[in-house]
Every structure is written in C-alpha cells, then in structure tokens.
Amino acid sequence: MGADTAGESESRLGVAGGTARPILLFPAALLLGFAWDHLLRLPFPVSRTGMSHWISAAIAGFLILIGISVFAAGVRSLSRAATPLPTNQPARV
C-alpha cells in the first residue's frame, strides 16, 4: 500500500470513521429482535406457569446480565483509553 503523508495521518486520528454509531445499533437490534419474535414464533407453546417458563426466564435473565457486563467492560475500556463515550467526538489518544 502507499505511504501516508502527514495530512492523511492527521485526518485519520480525529474520529474512528465507523459506518454506524454504536448508540444506534442497540435500538436497531432490539427492533429487529421484536420483529423476528413476531414473525418467527416458536414451533411449540411455552406455558406461563410451568417449569419451562421459569427455565426460559432464568436463561433470559442470564443473557441480560451478560449483556450488561459486556457493556460495562466496553465503557471501562473506552474510559481507560481516554476515548469519549459519545462516538461523534474526536478521540483524545
């Protein structure tokens, strides 16, 4: 590949230049999940009073906790790297 000039490397240091903002990815994934839940129902009924309901609720709660912990780890990594959480601001390091 070609050698970078000083002007090109300075312009790349300001903002990451991603294709999508992470703050918009979460609502998009949530809406996609609701749409898939509506369109692709389970082939078997899940009762709301039996043991299968409590098992599925426990799995869902576990997945939510995993998601929250991954989010917290990402925020901690961004703050340690002195990168602002609003991704439209330039990186400091």
Distance bins in CASP14 RR format, pairs under 12 A and 6 or more apart:
PFRMAT RR
TARGET T0000
AUTHOR 0000-0000-0000
RMODE 2
METHOD distances of the structure
MODEL  1
1 8 0 0 0 0 0 1 0 0 0 0 0
2 8 0 0 0 0 1 0 0 0 0 0 0
3 9 0 0 0 0 0 1 0 0 0 0 0
4 10 0 0 0 0 1 0 0 0 0 0 0
4 11 0 0 0 0 0 1 0 0 0 0 0
4 12 0 0 0 0 1 0 0 0 0 0 0
4 13 0 0 0 0 0 1 0 0 0 0 0
5 11 0 0 0 0 0 1 0 0 0 0 0
5 12 0 0 0 0 0 1 0 0 0 0 0
6 12 0 0 0 0 0 1 0 0 0 0 0
6 13 0 0 0 0 0 1 0 0 0 0 0
7 13 0 0 0 0 1 0 0 0 0 0 0
7 14 0 0 0 0 0 1 0 0 0 0 0
10 90 0 0 0 0 0 1 0 0 0 0 0
11 17 0 0 0 0 0 1 0 0 0 0 0
11 90 0 0 0 0 0 1 0 0 0 0 0
12 18 0 0 0 0 0 1 0 0 0 0 0
12 90 0 0 0 0 0 1 0 0 0 0 0
12 91 0 0 0 0 0 1 0 0 0 0 0
13 90 1 0 0 1 0 0 0 0 0 0 0
13 91 1 0 0 1 0 0 0 0 0 0 0
13 92 0 0 0 0 0 1 0 0 0 0 0
13 93 0 0 0 0 1 0 0 0 0 0 0
14 83 0 0 0 0 0 1 0 0 0 0 0
14 84 0 0 0 0 0 1 0 0 0 0 0
14 87 0 0 0 0 0 1 0 0 0 0 0
14 88 0 0 0 0 0 1 0 0 0 0 0
14 89 0 0 0 0 1 0 0 0 0 0 0
14 90 1 0 1 0 0 0 0 0 0 0 0
14 91 1 0 1 0 0 0 0 0 0 0 0
14 92 0 0 0 0 1 0 0 0 0 0 0
14 93 0 0 0 0 0 1 0 0 0 0 0
15 21 0 0 0 0 0 1 0 0 0 0 0
15 83 0 0 0 0 0 1 0 0 0 0 0
15 84 0 0 0 0 0 1 0 0 0 0 0
15 86 0 0 0 0 0 1 0 0 0 0 0
15 87 1 0 0 1 0 0 0 0 0 0 0
15 88 1 0 0 1 0 0 0 0 0 0 0
15 89 1 0 0 1 0 0 0 0 0 0 0
15 90 1 0 1 0 0 0 0 0 0 0 0
15 91 1 0 0 1 0 0 0 0 0 0 0
15 92 0 0 0 0 0 1 0 0 0 0 0
16 22 0 0 0 0 0 1 0 0 0 0 0
16 78 0 0 0 0 0 1 0 0 0 0 0
16 81 0 0 0 0 0 1 0 0 0 0 0
16 83 0 0 0 0 1 0 0 0 0 0 0
16 84 0 0 0 0 0 1 0 0 0 0 0
16 87 1 0 0 1 0 0 0 0 0 0 0
16 88 0 0 0 0 0 1 0 0 0 0 0
16 89 0 0 0 0 0 1 0 0 0 0 0
16 90 0 0 0 0 1 0 0 0 0 0 0
16 91 1 0 0 1 0 0 0 0 0 0 0
17 87 0 0 0 0 1 0 0 0 0 0 0
17 88 0 0 0 0 0 1 0 0 0 0 0
17 90 0 0 0 0 0 1 0 0 0 0 0
17 91 0 0 0 0 0 1 0 0 0 0 0
18 24 0 0 0 0 0 1 0 0 0 0 0
18 25 0 0 0 0 0 1 0 0 0 0 0
18 87 0 0 0 0 1 0 0 0 0 0 0
18 88 0 0 0 0 0 1 0 0 0 0 0
19 25 0 0 0 0 0 1 0 0 0 0 0
19 87 0 0 0 0 0 1 0 0 0 0 0
20 26 0 0 0 0 0 1 0 0 0 0 0
20 27 0 0 0 0 0 1 0 0 0 0 0
20 28 0 0 0 0 1 0 0 0 0 0 0
20 29 0 0 0 0 0 1 0 0 0 0 0
20 87 0 0 0 0 1 0 0 0 0 0 0
21 27 0 0 0 0 0 1 0 0 0 0 0
21 28 0 0 0 0 0 1 0 0 0 0 0
21 85 0 0 0 0 0 1 0 0 0 0 0
21 86 0 0 0 0 1 0 0 0 0 0 0
21 87 1 0 1 0 0 0 0 0 0 0 0
21 88 1 0 0 1 0 0 0 0 0 0 0
21 89 0 0 0 0 0 1 0 0 0 0 0
22 28 0 0 0 0 0 1 0 0 0 0 0
22 29 0 0 0 0 0 1 0 0 0 0 0
22 71 0 0 0 0 1 0 0 0 0 0 0
22 74 0 0 0 0 1 0 0 0 0 0 0
22 75 0 0 0 0 0 1 0 0 0 0 0
22 78 0 0 0 0 1 0 0 0 0 0 0
22 83 0 0 0 0 0 1 0 0 0 0 0
22 85 0 0 0 0 1 0 0 0 0 0 0
22 86 0 0 0 0 1 0 0 0 0 0 0
22 87 1 0 1 0 0 0 0 0 0 0 0
22 88 0 0 0 0 0 1 0 0 0 0 0
23 29 0 0 0 0 0 1 0 0 0 0 0
23 71 0 0 0 0 0 1 0 0 0 0 0
23 85 0 0 0 0 1 0 0 0 0 0 0
23 86 1 0 0 1 0 0 0 0 0 0 0
23 87 1 0 0 1 0 0 0 0 0 0 0
23 88 0 0 0 0 1 0 0 0 0 0 0
24 30 0 0 0 0 0 1 0 0 0 0 0
24 31 0 0 0 0 0 1 0 0 0 0 0
24 87 0 0 0 0 1 0 0 0 0 0 0
24 88 0 0 0 0 0 1 0 0 0 0 0
25 31 0 0 0 0 0 1 0 0 0 0 0
25 32 0 0 0 0 0 1 0 0 0 0 0
25 71 0 0 0 0 0 1 0 0 0 0 0
25 87 0 0 0 0 0 1 0 0 0 0 0
26 32 0 0 0 0 0 1 0 0 0 0 0
26 33 0 0 0 0 0 1 0 0 0 0 0
26 67 0 0 0 0 0 1 0 0 0 0 0
26 68 0 0 0 0 0 1 0 0 0 0 0
26 70 0 0 0 0 0 1 0 0 0 0 0
26 71 0 0 0 0 1 0 0 0 0 0 0
27 33 0 0 0 0 0 1 0 0 0 0 0
27 34 0 0 0 0 0 1 0 0 0 0 0
28 34 0 0 0 0 0 1 0 0 0 0 0
28 35 0 0 0 0 0 1 0 0 0 0 0
29 35 0 0 0 0 0 1 0 0 0 0 0
29 36 0 0 0 0 0 1 0 0 0 0 0
29 67 0 0 0 0 0 1 0 0 0 0 0
30 36 0 0 0 0 0 1 0 0 0 0 0
30 37 0 0 0 0 0 1 0 0 0 0 0
31 37 0 0 0 0 0 1 0 0 0 0 0
31 38 0 0 0 0 0 1 0 0 0 0 0
32 38 0 0 0 0 0 1 0 0 0 0 0
32 39 0 0 0 0 0 1 0 0 0 0 0
32 40 0 0 0 0 0 1 0 0 0 0 0
33 39 0 0 0 0 1 0 0 0 0 0 0
33 40 0 0 0 0 1 0 0 0 0 0 0
34 40 0 0 0 0 0 1 0 0 0 0 0
36 42 0 0 0 0 0 1 0 0 0 0 0
37 60 0 0 0 0 0 1 0 0 0 0 0
42 52 0 0 0 0 0 1 0 0 0 0 0
42 56 0 0 0 0 1 0 0 0 0 0 0
44 52 0 0 0 0 1 0 0 0 0 0 0
44 56 0 0 0 0 0 1 0 0 0 0 0
45 52 0 0 0 0 1 0 0 0 0 0 0
45 53 0 0 0 0 0 1 0 0 0 0 0
46 52 1 0 1 0 0 0 0 0 0 0 0
46 53 1 0 0 1 0 0 0 0 0 0 0
46 54 0 0 0 0 0 1 0 0 0 0 0
46 55 0 0 0 0 1 0 0 0 0 0 0
46 56 1 0 0 1 0 0 0 0 0 0 0
46 57 0 0 0 0 0 1 0 0 0 0 0
46 59 0 0 0 0 0 1 0 0 0 0 0
46 60 0 0 0 0 0 1 0 0 0 0 0
47 53 1 0 0 1 0 0 0 0 0 0 0
47 54 0 0 0 0 0 1 0 0 0 0 0
47 55 0 0 0 0 0 1 0 0 0 0 0
47 56 0 0 0 0 0 1 0 0 0 0 0
48 54 0 0 0 0 1 0 0 0 0 0 0
48 56 0 0 0 0 0 1 0 0 0 0 0
48 57 0 0 0 0 1 0 0 0 0 0 0
49 57 0 0 0 0 0 1 0 0 0 0 0
50 56 0 0 0 0 0 1 0 0 0 0 0
50 57 0 0 0 0 0 1 0 0 0 0 0
51 57 0 0 0 0 0 1 0 0 0 0 0
51 58 0 0 0 0 0 1 0 0 0 0 0
52 58 0 0 0 0 0 1 0 0 0 0 0
52 59 0 0 0 0 0 1 0 0 0 0 0
53 59 0 0 0 0 0 1 0 0 0 0 0
53 60 0 0 0 0 0 1 0 0 0 0 0
54 60 0 0 0 0 0 1 0 0 0 0 0
54 61 0 0 0 0 0 1 0 0 0 0 0
55 61 0 0 0 0 0 1 0 0 0 0 0
55 62 0 0 0 0 0 1 0 0 0 0 0
56 62 0 0 0 0 0 1 0 0 0 0 0
56 63 0 0 0 0 0 1 0 0 0 0 0
57 63 0 0 0 0 0 1 0 0 0 0 0
57 64 0 0 0 0 0 1 0 0 0 0 0
58 64 0 0 0 0 0 1 0 0 0 0 0
58 65 0 0 0 0 0 1 0 0 0 0 0
59 65 0 0 0 0 0 1 0 0 0 0 0
59 66 0 0 0 0 0 1 0 0 0 0 0
60 66 0 0 0 0 0 1 0 0 0 0 0
60 67 0 0 0 0 0 1 0 0 0 0 0
61 67 0 0 0 0 1 0 0 0 0 0 0
61 68 0 0 0 0 1 0 0 0 0 0 0
61 69 0 0 0 0 0 1 0 0 0 0 0
62 68 0 0 0 0 0 1 0 0 0 0 0
62 69 0 0 0 0 0 1 0 0 0 0 0
63 69 0 0 0 0 0 1 0 0 0 0 0
63 70 0 0 0 0 0 1 0 0 0 0 0
64 70 0 0 0 0 0 1 0 0 0 0 0
64 71 0 0 0 0 0 1 0 0 0 0 0
65 71 0 0 0 0 0 1 0 0 0 0 0
65 72 0 0 0 0 0 1 0 0 0 0 0
66 72 0 0 0 0 0 1 0 0 0 0 0
66 73 0 0 0 0 0 1 0 0 0 0 0
67 73 0 0 0 0 1 0 0 0 0 0 0
67 74 0 0 0 0 0 1 0 0 0 0 0
68 74 0 0 0 0 0 1 0 0 0 0 0
68 75 0 0 0 0 0 1 0 0 0 0 0
69 75 0 0 0 0 0 1 0 0 0 0 0
69 76 0 0 0 0 0 1 0 0 0 0 0
70 76 0 0 0 0 0 1 0 0 0 0 0
70 77 0 0 0 0 0 1 0 0 0 0 0
71 77 0 0 0 0 0 1 0 0 0 0 0
71 78 0 0 0 0 0 1 0 0 0 0 0
71 85 0 0 0 0 0 1 0 0 0 0 0
72 78 0 0 0 0 0 1 0 0 0 0 0
72 79 0 0 0 0 0 1 0 0 0 0 0
72 85 0 0 0 0 0 1 0 0 0 0 0
73 79 0 0 0 0 0 1 0 0 0 0 0
73 80 0 0 0 0 0 1 0 0 0 0 0
74 80 0 0 0 0 1 0 0 0 0 0 0
74 81 0 0 0 0 1 0 0 0 0 0 0
74 83 0 0 0 0 0 1 0 0 0 0 0
74 85 0 0 0 0 1 0 0 0 0 0 0
75 81 0 0 0 0 0 1 0 0 0 0 0
75 83 0 0 0 0 0 1 0 0 0 0 0
75 84 0 0 0 0 0 1 0 0 0 0 0
75 85 1 0 0 1 0 0 0 0 0 0 0
75 86 0 0 0 0 0 1 0 0 0 0 0
76 83 0 0 0 0 0 1 0 0 0 0 0
76 85 0 0 0 0 0 1 0 0 0 0 0
77 83 0 0 0 0 1 0 0 0 0 0 0
77 85 0 0 0 0 0 1 0 0 0 0 0
78 84 1 0 0 1 0 0 0 0 0 0 0
78 85 1 0 1 0 0 0 0 0 0 0 0
78 86 0 0 0 0 0 1 0 0 0 0 0
78 87 0 0 0 0 1 0 0 0 0 0 0
78 89 0 0 0 0 0 1 0 0 0 0 0
78 91 0 0 0 0 1 0 0 0 0 0 0
78 92 0 0 0 0 0 1 0 0 0 0 0
78 93 0 0 0 0 0 1 0 0 0 0 0
79 85 1 0 0 1 0 0 0 0 0 0 0
79 92 0 0 0 0 0 1 0 0 0 0 0
79 93 0 0 0 0 0 1 0 0 0 0 0
80 92 0 0 0 0 0 1 0 0 0 0 0
80 93 0 0 0 0 1 0 0 0 0 0 0
81 91 0 0 0 0 1 0 0 0 0 0 0
81 92 0 0 0 0 1 0 0 0 0 0 0
81 93 1 0 1 0 0 0 0 0 0 0 0
82 89 0 0 0 0 0 1 0 0 0 0 0
82 90 0 0 0 0 0 1 0 0 0 0 0
82 91 1 0 0 1 0 0 0 0 0 0 0
82 92 1 0 1 0 0 0 0 0 0 0 0
82 93 1 0 1 0 0 0 0 0 0 0 0
83 89 0 0 0 0 1 0 0 0 0 0 0
83 90 0 0 0 0 1 0 0 0 0 0 0
83 91 1 0 1 0 0 0 0 0 0 0 0
83 92 1 0 0 1 0 0 0 0 0 0 0
83 93 1 0 0 1 0 0 0 0 0 0 0
84 90 1 0 0 1 0 0 0 0 0 0 0
84 91 1 0 0 1 0 0 0 0 0 0 0
84 92 1 0 0 1 0 0 0 0 0 0 0
84 93 0 0 0 0 0 1 0 0 0 0 0
85 91 0 0 0 0 0 1 0 0 0 0 0
85 92 0 0 0 0 0 1 0 0 0 0 0
END
